[in-house]
Amino acid sequence: MPQAVKTDVGDHAPCDSGIPAKAVAHITADRRATAEAPLDLVPFANLKSFFTGGGIGSAPHILWDPFTGSFAQFFPATSRSKALADAPGGVRTNRAGKVVIQIEALFFPHCRVDGKVFARLVDTPCKGWSELNAWVKSWGVPDVWPMGRPTALSRNTSPAGVWTSRGGWYAHAHVPENDHVDPGSWPQFVAPGPDGDLPEPSPGEGRFVPFPGPAFFVAGRRSPVIAAMHQRLVAEDCDRYTSSSGIDVWGPGDVRSYAAWQQKLGFTGSAADGMPGRGSWDRLRVPA
């Protein structure tokens, strides 16, 4: 993940390429607090050290701090991680997909940050979620919850047939062979704007075009946004165009040049197919 601090713990192992891609949502749940007795959130650095030290045997792919938008990455997306119980001879929970990307959100219910108490993950600022969602999606994980988006800390085990046949997002509480009830809640997927319409920029984004959404980038689309993107790709030494005409029309040269930009950011495979995603777009900083 381009935005993540890389702390590779090694011990890579392949996933099961014949099963659809998945992501699994966890919370660190590293302290037990209540509404009557909230506790301070554990620092991000502490959890990062845990997953590279004593907790290496349960390390996920990504540690996400929803309060700051910080990320640490312990495994490449193409390797299995170790955040799930995985019984010998079972359904190979950590490997059951082309990718099985596991996310640990730094959170526990009734944690306290800067004097404010947060009962649910969705009550936090969820900073960095759009980048995280875009990166996970870039690995072929669809924006669906086969067992339903989690809304409570309760167990709802996926039937083995669902787990091994349907891609998308699963809660830790959904995974076979596991007994955890987390994450309790999870932010909604980042929805693109309507086809052809650009969403309003967020505060502080006025100088750059916000991500138009994947439906914007279709062959023949004419827009000054595409022309501005063209100029930025050229400026970033990602010029793979064969003509200087029609720079405001999305076409094969844009796909090749954008793929070069994704590769420059460190994306590989299907994540560098030339189709813009939110994370790479935001980093390109296309002027408005």
Helices and strands as residue ranges (DSSP letters): E 5-6, E 22-27, E 39-40, H 44-52, G 56-58, E 62-65, E 70-73, G 93-95, E 100-105, E 111-113, E 116-118, G 121-123, H 129-138, H 160-163, E 168-171, G 172-174, G 214-216, H 224-235, H 252-265, G 269-272, H 278-284
